[in-house]
Amino acid sequence: MFAINHAATALVVKKKYPQAPILLLLISVQLMELFWVVFNYLGIEYSSTEDTVSSVLDVHLVHMPYSHSIVSTFIVAFIVWLAISKYFNKPKVAIAAAIAIVSHIVLDLLTHVPDIALSPFIHMEKYGLGLYSVPMLALLVETFYGIFCWWIFRGSSLLFLTIVGFNLANFTFLSTMIVGPEALLANQPLLLTTFVFIQIVVTLTLVGVLSRHKVNDETSVMNDNTQLSSID
């Protein structure tokens, strides 16, 4: 799933666990992807791109058993849950962070072609329902998923436009009819890694800032209502 919709998932978790800091949730939903970025730069994991890249179908996440395996995700989620719950004594925040971490692999299992391993060091078939095999359907599903997350959170109009805008910006990457900036990724797997990292940083920052605006707006309304009541 694209970075904007992983970021949008943090909004749903925030709605369920309002005591959890939005920054923690945003980092949690993309923690495994950040591991993927680091591991690709280090050569521990690797991807490949075709000689010509016209859509997501020409990008292959060849080897990522540590950052994107089911078992490793649950291990990381358990470690984070344990640390926050026991060391910081915040059990509900710990649950929220763990759910956010696991959400990443769940969403990727729904969208990726079979490239997700069950566990590191175990050579078995890989998993993925392959939504990206039908790119235009993937664009539709991802866009509506992002809107759904926004609706659950009851976010601002600007947050809505940001989520929809970033989804629509992926049109050329999910379309074989129009070639966009993804053409630059041909035979450049590390450029792909950099592109994903930039998307993570930008989308997490925007969603984080705009989600805080909602809280501030609500607080202002409450303060205004309190002042009006006191005048009455």
ABEGO torsion letter per residue (X at the ends): XBAAAAAAAAAAAAAABAABBAAAAAAAAAAAAAAAAAAAAAGABBBBBBABBABAAABBBABBAAAABAAAAAAAAAAAAAAAAAAAGBAAAAAAAAAAAAAAAAAAAAABBBABBABBGBBBBBBEAGAAABAAAAAAAAAAAAAAAAAAAGBBAAAAAAAAAAAAAAAAAABAABBBAAAAABGBAAAAAAAAAAAAAAAAAAAAAAAAAAAAAAAAAAAAAAAAAAAX
